[in-house]
């Protein structure tokens, strides 16, 4: 499992006690969340005053939105609010959170739908990654990871958290145990992906240990999600899979692309779209079908087919540009 952060400074004890309090109440608070309070402890320690007494200046500077995504600031606000309420319950004075904090609006991202040919180029770029002392398994790891993201449509975070025993190529099933909302689900693998997954642990040397990380980090634990995002975006750039010829496609764009491709494949097999959607939602780990619909986009070929079908039913209804 990821290492627990070591809190330091005058505020370290209070932050650690808060995390323990939340965990004892049934909240997850994994090491990744505990690290946020490590940053808060460092920030608070730079201000004069008694540990445990938050000030408005302390909170304002910590939550400064400059250079941060709106979603990040909103998450930090929630964490600071919970910590402040904990301090108040302990009898500390100082800053009190407002009754309501309006969320900062996050810009709506228009996903880049990646084609099969484009993804093949990205995977080929991963298969050419050079050996490096700090990343000796990069070629194997990213070749397998990209194939799984593309063929299974899993989230990057739940994918890197897979253990070797969670991937069963003989049954053609991936068991996602660290899904969003703490749920577990089964995701089918294609025959091609299963063949690749069968060979992968033997090449990494982890085949005998079902509890080993399927995507291990050379520094221990599994590879970090942020590392995956940076590396995959570099591979996207190398493969020329960009947005408007500039920014590389994101890792999450692969999930959107999976949804579009999977729906098209099911419909090509004769399934009704309304029958396909619940199946696709289950595979993607969505509890609400609207989340699945959000991942779908009308692509060029699909739009052209719709226009052709409509023209066949109602010829001349929509004028064509010469």
Order of alpha helices (4+ residues) and beta strands (2+ residues): alpha-alpha-alpha-alpha-alpha-alpha-alpha-beta-beta-beta-alpha-alpha-beta-beta-alpha-alpha-alpha-alpha
